[in-house]
């Protein structure tokens, strides 16, 4: 199976159901200036984190708080969801952190990781322990 095929299966199994689940939530579905609908996947992923343990936020340490820069799917370490809006933050440090995670996974397992991008609508910070 190719990376594209496995990424498509990942989308169908884990992300597509979120669009259905949250489609009537006005915080998830927003209209842009042209009236086209856009979806805040980060909002849905954060809601899922609060209610089950399938998704886990990836935090970039910043001033004692963790900036959510992506998500992991528990049980599917080969997939990393990454928020594209942070690709240039701190000279790309959050993206490099995620790429380092992907490289470590490859070195441990021999399997490639898929970085799946989305664009969050806002900065979200979570307390770090």
N, C-alpha and C positions, 0 to 999 in steps of 0.2 A: 504494500500500500504506500502511495506517495505521501509526502508532507501535505500537499494540497487536499488529498482525499481525507487524511486524518483530521486536518483542520476543519474541513467541511462537516465531518461527522461530529467533531467537538462542538461546532456552532449549533448543529441540529439538536444535540443532546443537552447542552448546557445554556446556550445563550438564546436561542429561538424561543424556548418556553418563557423566558423573562419578558420578551416583547408581548406575548399573549397575556401573561399574568398582570402586567402593569399598564397595558394599553389605555385603560380608562382613568388612570391616575394622572391628574393635570401636572404633577411635578415630574412625570416621566416623559410625557408627550407634550412637546412645545412647538409652536409655529414660529418660523423665522419671519423676517421682514417681507418675504415674497409669499407668505402664506403656506409654504411647504412645511410638512411635519418633520421634526427632528426628535430624536430620542436620547434621553440622558441615561445611557447604560450604567454610568457610574452610580447614579441614584439607585437603580434597581439592584446593583451588586451590593451596595451598602445596606439596603433593606434586607437583602438575603443574609448578609453577615449578622445582622441583628436578630434574625429569626431561625437560622440554622447554621451548621458548621461546614457547609459545602464550599463556600468561598472564604478566602482569608486575605485581608488587605495586605499589601506590601507597602511598608513605610520607609520613607527617606527622612532620616533624622535631621531636624532643622529647628534650632533654638529651643531644644528640650521637648519638642513635640514631633510627632510623626506625620509627615505629609503623605497622603495616600497617592502613590504613583502607579499603582497597579494592583492586580489580584492574582492569587494562586487558587487553583482548584484542588481541594484536598483529595488525594487519591489519583490525581493526574498531574504529576510534577513536570511532565514534558510540555505542558502548556502554561504560558505566562501571559496574562493580560496586562498590557502596558498603556498608560495614558500618554498619548502622543504630545499633549501640550507641554510636557516636561522634558522633551528631548533636548532642549537647548539650555535648560536651567542649570546653573552652576557648571557651565561648559559641558553639559551632557552627563553630569555625574549620576543622576537617577537612572538614566538609560544604561550607562556603563555598569551600574550596580546590577541591573537586571540581566545584562549580557553576561556578567561574571557568574551569576546564578545558573544561567543556561550552560555556560562552559563547564562549571563544576558538575552539573547533572550529566553532561556528555562524558566527562572524564570518569565518572563513577559507573555509568551504565552503558556507554557506547551509543546511546540513543540521542538523536538531535532534539532540541527543544524548538517549539514554535512560539515566537513572540507575536501575539495578536494585539493589534493596536485599536484603541478607541479614543475618543476625545471627551474628557470630562468637562462639564459646564462650569465648574468652579473649583477652587482649592478646598480640600477637606483635610483637616488636621485631626488626628486622634492622639490621645495621651499614650505615651510609651511607658513601659514599666522599667 
